[in-house]
Amino acid sequence: MRAHRSHQAYWAFVGHRVSGIALAAFLPLHFLTLALVLKGTAALDSFLVLAEMPLFKIAEWGLVVLLAVHFFFGLRLLFLELHPWKRAGDSRLYWIVPSLFAAFLVGAVFVAGVV
Amino acid sequence: MDAVSPKSLSVRIWRGKDDGRFETYEVPARDNQTVLDVVTEVQRRHEPALAYRFACRVGVCGSCAMTVNGVPRWTCRTHVAKVAEAGEITIEPLRNMPRIKDLACDMAGFFDKWQKAGGRFTGTRNRAEPPAAVDPASRKRVAVDAAIECINCAVCYSACDVVSWNEEYLGPAALNRAWTLVNDERHALRRTTLDLAMEQGGCGNCHTQGSCMRHCPVGISPTESIAGLKRMSLLSFLVRDHAAADALAKTEEPA
C-alpha cells in the first residue's frame, strides 16, 4: 500500500470494491447451481449435499459478511453523495469502523442461526 | 576516540525524467528545517543542476509541492522532523503529471482540466452596475466558502488514484473549482459549468477514496465538492425538462 493511500476512507473504498467484486464473482456461480434444478431434483440435491459440508458453511458465513460489508459501506457512500454534508470535511469517517463491526455482527447472527 | 560529527540527513532525490534514478545526498540535520530547505541545500551545495519549483516558501503560492516519502505535500510547510524516517527522506516529483526533470513536472494538463470543468468565471454585471449583494450566510455561499481557498498546488490531483487510472478524469481540484462556480450566484454560466463538470471524465468518476481531502494542505474537501456536484447533476437530470430547469436557465442569462 503506497503511503498516500494509507487512510481510512481509502480502506473503505478497498473494502467496498473487493466485496463488490467477490459478490459479482459469486452471483454467476449461484445462478449456475440454482439452474441445476432444470436437470431435475436429483442434480440439485446432489449439490445440496455438498453444501452441507463445513467448508461450505464457512464460505456462506464469508458471503454474508461480504454482503454486509458491501451494504454498510455502500450506505455510507449513498449518504455522502445524496445528503448535504452537515459541516465542511465531514466525510463520516467515523462510520467506517462501526460499519465493519456491524458487518461482523451480522456474520455472528448468521453463525448463531446456522449452528 | 569518538569524533563528534553533526547529525546528518540522508536525502534520496529523483533525478532525471521517467527513466531517471534516485541519488542520495547527505545534508546536515538542523533543528528547524523544512523539506524545501533540504532540497535547496542539495541544489546549492551538491547538485547545482537539480531542477525544482518554489516561489513564496510560506505556503501561499502552491508551487513547491512534491512527493515526500510517498505522500504529496507542500515542501515549504513540511518539517523534516515530521516526515523523516530513521534520518532518511525520499523526494520525488508529484504523481499523475508528466515529469520534466528531477522534481519539476509539467502542470499544463492539470490547468487545462480547470478550463474543461468550466472553471472560468463569467460575471453577470458590468463595472457600471452595483456589485451583487451576496448573503454570506446563504447555503450556497457557505458551500463556496468551504471550497474557495484552493491555490492550485495539485497535491490532491497527485494523491488521487482515479486520476492515475483514467487520464480523462478532471480531478479533484478542477471539480472543486466547478463546485464553487455552480454555487456562485454572480457566475453567469452556472448551468454550463455544471454540464461540463458532469461530462465524461467529470464528477461521476469519483470513487470517494478521499485521498484529496486527506492530503489537501489547505484542509479543503474536494470529495465533498464532488459529492455536491453529483447531487446537483442527479437533480438536474430529474428536472431537466421541467419548469425548474427553465427557472435555473433564466438565472444564468447575463443581466
HADDOCK unambig.tbl for C-alpha pairs under 7 A between the chains (distance, minus, plus):
assign (segid A and resid 2 and name CA) (segid B and resid 70 and name CA) 6.50 0.50 0.50
assign (segid A and resid 3 and name CA) (segid B and resid 70 and name CA) 5.09 0.50 0.50
assign (segid A and resid 3 and name CA) (segid B and resid 71 and name CA) 5.81 0.50 0.50
assign (segid A and resid 4 and name CA) (segid B and resid 70 and name CA) 6.12 0.50 0.50
assign (segid A and resid 4 and name CA) (segid B and resid 71 and name CA) 4.80 0.50 0.50
assign (segid A and resid 4 and name CA) (segid B and resid 159 and name CA) 6.21 0.50 0.50
assign (segid A and resid 4 and name CA) (segid B and resid 211 and name CA) 6.96 0.50 0.50
assign (segid A and resid 5 and name CA) (segid B and resid 211 and name CA) 6.62 0.50 0.50
assign (segid A and resid 9 and name CA) (segid B and resid 209 and name CA) 5.57 0.50 0.50
assign (segid A and resid 9 and name CA) (segid B and resid 210 and name CA) 5.54 0.50 0.50
assign (segid A and resid 10 and name CA) (segid B and resid 209 and name CA) 4.68 0.50 0.50
assign (segid A and resid 10 and name CA) (segid B and resid 210 and name CA) 6.33 0.50 0.50
assign (segid A and resid 10 and name CA) (segid B and resid 211 and name CA) 6.91 0.50 0.50
assign (segid A and resid 13 and name CA) (segid B and resid 209 and name CA) 5.60 0.50 0.50
assign (segid A and resid 80 and name CA) (segid B and resid 227 and name CA) 6.74 0.50 0.50
assign (segid A and resid 81 and name CA) (segid B and resid 227 and name CA) 4.74 0.50 0.50
assign (segid A and resid 81 and name CA) (segid B and resid 228 and name CA) 6.97 0.50 0.50
assign (segid A and resid 81 and name CA) (segid B and resid 230 and name CA) 6.69 0.50 0.50
assign (segid A and resid 81 and name CA) (segid B and resid 231 and name CA) 6.28 0.50 0.50
assign (segid A and resid 82 and name CA) (segid B and resid 231 and name CA) 5.70 0.50 0.50
assign (segid A and resid 88 and name CA) (segid B and resid 146 and name CA) 6.19 0.50 0.50
assign (segid A and resid 89 and name CA) (segid B and resid 221 and name CA) 5.38 0.50 0.50
assign (segid A and resid 89 and name CA) (segid B and resid 224 and name CA) 6.80 0.50 0.50
